[in-house]
Every structure is written in C-alpha cells, then in structure tokens.
C-alpha cells in the first residue's frame, strides 16, 4: 500500500468517525503522523506489516482499547504509548523488542499483553504494577530471570514462559505452573533473598572401579586407600565443602552409586538433572561400557555435564576415542586420569570438579531467604525422616506463614533430590524423608536379601520385620513398602494380599506354556539405546493381568485380558521388546500394551526407538517371522498419498492403511471396543499451543459433561508419539459432531492451523457433518476470516481475557451448555 492510499484511508476513517480500522498485511513500513487524528478509534489492526517504529502521534489515540502490532519489525516503543490509558489488549509478538519502557506501568487498564518471539533479556520491575493483567505471553525471548514484582500480578490467569533461558524462578518451580511461579516471586518480594551454593556430584561406573575411593578422596584428600575397600551396595552419600572466591561455603553432595547390575534399574530414580557426573573406569579390567553409562546419563539427566575419570590402577593405561564420544554425547566434557593408589592427577580432578560444579546453571540463584534457612535447618537435622507436621513447624519457625509456600519448598527440594516428599501420594505425603539414602538403603535391603533372592523376588509383608529390623525402620515399614511400589520395584499379587514380587529378582528362565501361533498380532520396539528396567516397570504396571500370576519371568510376561493372551519379551542384547497377541479381542489388548509402553517411553525425555509393524502379505501373513516396517515410514507413505509399499521379502505390494489398521490404534478412544460402530459424539478442539492454559480450562469445565454424557473430547495432545497429525485429525473428524475453536491472535496467526487444521474443519462443516463453535479468548481479527460466519459461544466483544474470575467462570459454564446442546441436538 502506498503512502497516498494510506492517507486516503485515514482521512475517510476520520470523516466516518470509525472505531475499528484494519491495516493488517498491507506491507506498511511507516505510519503517517495523521494516524493520531483517529481519536475515537477503539481497535486498530496493524499486524503483519514491516513497521520498524511507531509515530509519537500514536499516543493521541486515547480511546484505543485493543492494538494489534504482532509480526512487524519494532525494536522499541515510543514513550507516548503510555498515554493509551484505556488500552486493554496489546499484541506485540514477533517483533524485535529488546526491552520495555518502565513507563508501561501507566497502562493500568491493560489486561492482555503478548510479547512472545522478541529479544527481551529482562523485564522492568514496574511490570508488577499492571495489576489488572490477566494474560502475559513471554515465550521465545532471552529472559534469564523474572523480576520478583511479577508476584504482584494476582489477577494473572495465563503466563507463558516457554523457550526462555530462565534460571530464576528455577525450572522445578516453572514446571509446576502459574500459581507456583507467582508464589515464588511473591516470596522473593516479601522478604530478603539469599543464594544457595549446593549441588550434586554423581559418581557412576562398574563395581570395583574405584568410585568409593574417589568419593572419599574428594571429601578428604588425605584419605588412604584401603586394601579391602568394600564395594558400595546401593547408594552412599557424603558431603564435601569448599570456600568460593566470595568466601561463601559451597556444599557438594557426593552420590556414590553401586555398580552392580541389580542396582542399574533403580539408579534411574536418582540420576537427577542439574548435577555433575563422573564416570569412573578401571583401566586394568577394560570392562567399562562407556556407551551404556554415557547414554544412561544423557537420557536421564537432561544434558548434565559428565567427566570420565580413568583410574589407572598399577599404572595400566587405556586409550578411549574421545573425539567419537564427544561427537555423540554433547554433555561429555573431558577425560581425566589418576591413580587413586598414589593420588597422581587428583589435584587436577578436584579443580575440574570445582570448575564444572560451580558453573551448573542453578548454582547461586536468588531464593527467598526463608527457603535457605529451612534448607539449612533440614540439613542440620540428624533424623532420617520427620512428619509433615514437624516439617510445617520448622518452616513456621523460620518465617513461613502460608502452608502452600511450605509445600512449594518441599516440592522444590524433592525435585533437586535433597529430600523425598511425595505430595501426589495420600499416604507418603505425611512423611518428609530428610535423608534419601535412608529410603534407598531400605529398598536395597530387600533386593539384596538372600531369602528374597532365593525365592526369586517373592516376599511377604511379615518378612519385612526381619529385613527392616533396625530401629530406624521399625515404625516406618508401611511407608517403605509404599516407597518400593512408588518406584515400581515391587507389586502385590492380587490373589494373595500381603505377598509381593520384586520383578528384578524373578527367574531368568522362561516358564513352560502353550502358545497358539495362528493369526497372531505382532509388534516390536527397537531402541537406539535401551535403559535398564523398561520391562520390569511394565510388569509392575500390568501385574493384575499376569496369567495365573505365574507366567512371568525376569525378561518376559504373559498377560490375559479381553479373552486374549499377550506375550511380551525383552531381548536386552538386541535392544528390543517383542509383543505377540492371540485371541478373540487381540487388537484391544495390543492397544492397551502399546499404550502402557508408550507411557513408560514418555518418562524418558530423549528416548529414541522405532515401532515396527509386521507385513501382512500372503507370504508374511500368519508367519512368526514376517518382514517389518518402521511405523513412521508407513505414516509418511500414507501422508504423501502413497497407498502401497513393497514387502522386501516377497516383493509383493501391500496396502499401507491395512498395515497400520491391523495393529495400531484407529481411534483416540484407545480402549473402546473395536466392534463398536463409530458414532459422532466427539468434541474436536482446535487451538494454538500459545493458548495451552485456556485449553486446560475448557477441559476442566467439560469434565462433568464427558463423565455424565459419555462424550469424547479430542485435541492434539491425544496424538500418540510418532503418529502423523493429518491422519489423526482425519480419524478424529470422522467421529466429531462439534468442533470448538479457541480463537485468539495466536490462533489466527498460526500458519499451521490456517494451512492444516482449519481447511478440513471447514470442509466438514460445509458438508453438514460438523458443527463449528468458536470461543473468543481475546480480541482478534476473526471478522477477516471465515470463522465470522460460524456461531460464537460467547460475545466476541467480551473476550474471556477481559473478564474477571467470577465472570469468566460463568462464561465457561454457559459455553459448555452450548457445546452440550450442539452435541445432543
């Protein structure tokens, strides 16, 4: 648009006394000063232009309530913008802003502020005075901390901080959501702050490599190597303290992990993030599996730094391919050599550990002073555990007044591995375990007990009185048993109350059983790296369906459910789990198994694996050794409209959709009977991921309707890992009677939604098979889209982010009634 054309539009708008002006997507590089003449303007659309600055006259638009400026090139805001005192919604995402003017505090009526995808490295403390703010979007910036004043935004409903290099609040707080963040910031604001200088050093490696000796020499460099040094059973924790340059004391909690095979699966619960790792290798034995340990640490620790310590016993040298390891494992920092018998190289190791551990991202961040005081009090408490009431009293004594703040601290310390407090367990929440090794030692006493080992993992509740006979366990046996079950290390046999199985200790020998090999469904899972314990966790989760409660062994299990049988076997050396199912309703059982394994897979953030689907050509059909296809390859073929694929054994062409349908879920309702006809009773929700918290609110309000009316609600969080959205949307639409659109500027700005979600939705609506209802989350340019012609579940001139809490709650109730009416109509 030329400047002359723009001036003509503005002049006409002045004459018409307009309250709304659309200037989006006009390739504007500059706004003329005449824009200030539109003094009655209430809504101004300027998104998707090339504006690098705004004229000072923008401040004359004193009646403006909504201003869309996203997807421009703004690097700063004019100071006059603070004159827009009636502004309620300001959208500035996808610009180049590096800071906000402190004067923004004058926009006291602001309720919605979107600042995502800018270059903000900090926020002014004054932002805390925008107390009417309901929605604040800050994702994809360069923020390393939030000002404590954020805690004053008590009306805030949504806060998006994704993809920022935040150190404060700590990630353990951020992952718990908005309330936890506001509570943390409020506590920082209400009191002085202090810094906690503490971190974990986790020492891993094979048994007998020298891990315990290294831990003790770090703690005391005068420690003398003992000839009969006992091998660590389970986990030992010792402290090492040193002074920093600022004369503050730094505490290192050294976790020395037993290297025996039995402990590997349980270690994963304590291989925490934000720690320093040391892998100790005995160069004489050459038994260290570097790839196993490096993979295990990378998978479980969130890319925490790792050092390899070569313990050159008797001066035996061993070379390792550092370049290859560094190429494959980005967290591997360097290799250090020592002879722990002579202390050669020990000073360098100590210096390197100090360097890496003091530079961990969480070290020295500002915490509320009461947090540091309580942490010190718990550290100085000699007891192994305390009751929740005692913990609360300690917090009260050190300045805490709110119960929610006390629980937030115990949750933070739990996430750091400092103590154990399982707030999601109604039984274990009553106890705060101050010394985690008290709990782990108790667990390992069961796993190491000769009688339990002899009985192949079986033990009775009465046996625990002998196993946990020491005074420190006597009053806590029920809690310790629950802890074992919490860690998925044991389960109770359903038909024999009081009898338990620790699956790690099951027989390695597969029991005899008959199997009908005709007409089986087969699925395989192939892992790039296979962590220990996947199958034992699966056995615990599925234990109630174990056939006769006897067909289970260390690496496999037979399940009976849905008039069908399933055999699930782990082949660890092949990094594979194989599943085969026979019976009347075998696909239903296979879906349950797949779903349970996927849950376990999701608990490992970086786990890489393939799901392999069997061929069903004439040659492969009903074979126990068919050709297998990578599930993702099949999805890719289907999404590219390639309907057939060649079997590499028989050379026959095979139908891609049939391959998928034979073994994989075809509906989001995974446990729904496969014989049940498809009914259009599903609510399909389309939303921008920037509006995740609004989705959560809708799901909460729909819950009673789902429960009472037996309706299904679908959104993209139901898509299974590795599945392709196009086919999932197609399947969901086939069962959908109502589509609910959560409309916001982010929703309308999303190319993904515009190109991939809306077209099939609108096509389905045109074909009269689908009813579209949309919800105005915030003011947007919906009237420039096809959405305008569909029913709004709430007045667009009163978007949800403009309502107070009570009004919003009532609006959600009304919206859900309209959705219900559309479903039942």
TAVEN-V293102 format. One record per helix or strand of 2 or more residues. SS is the DSSP state (~ for helix, > for strand). FROM is the first residue (numbers start at 1). TO is the last residue. If there is no record, write none. Layout:
ss->SS from->FROM to->TO
ss->SS from->FROM to->TO
This chain:
ss->~ from->3 to->16
ss->> from->20 to->22
ss->~ from->33 to->37
ss->> from->43 to->45
ss->~ from->56 to->60
ss->> from->66 to->68
ss->~ from->79 to->83
ss->> from->89 to->91
ss->~ from->102 to->106
ss->> from->112 to->114
ss->~ from->125 to->129
ss->> from->135 to->137
ss->~ from->148 to->152
ss->> from->158 to->160
ss->~ from->171 to->174
ss->~ from->178 to->190
ss->> from->193 to->195
ss->> from->198 to->204
ss->~ from->211 to->219
ss->> from->235 to->243
ss->> from->249 to->257
ss->~ from->261 to->267
ss->> from->276 to->282
ss->~ from->290 to->301
ss->> from->306 to->311
ss->~ from->313 to->315
ss->~ from->322 to->328
ss->> from->332 to->339
ss->~ from->346 to->358
ss->> from->366 to->368
ss->~ from->369 to->380
ss->> from->385 to->387
ss->~ from->388 to->397
ss->~ from->403 to->416
ss->~ from->428 to->430
ss->> from->431 to->433
ss->~ from->436 to->447
ss->~ from->450 to->454
ss->> from->458 to->460
ss->~ from->461 to->467
ss->~ from->471 to->474
ss->~ from->477 to->486
ss->> from->491 to->492
ss->> from->499 to->501
ss->~ from->503 to->505
ss->> from->521 to->527
ss->~ from->534 to->541
ss->~ from->543 to->545
ss->~ from->547 to->549
ss->> from->552 to->553
ss->> from->556 to->561
ss->> from->564 to->571
ss->~ from->572 to->574
ss->> from->576 to->583
ss->~ from->586 to->602
ss->> from->609 to->614
ss->> from->628 to->630
ss->~ from->631 to->639
ss->> from->644 to->646
ss->> from->653 to->655
ss->~ from->656 to->663
ss->> from->682 to->686
ss->~ from->689 to->709
ss->> from->712 to->714
ss->~ from->716 to->718
ss->~ from->725 to->734
ss->> from->736 to->743
ss->~ from->745 to->749
ss->~ from->751 to->766
ss->> from->771 to->776
ss->~ from->782 to->784
ss->~ from->786 to->789
ss->> from->791 to->792
ss->~ from->796 to->798
ss->~ from->800 to->802
ss->~ from->805 to->824
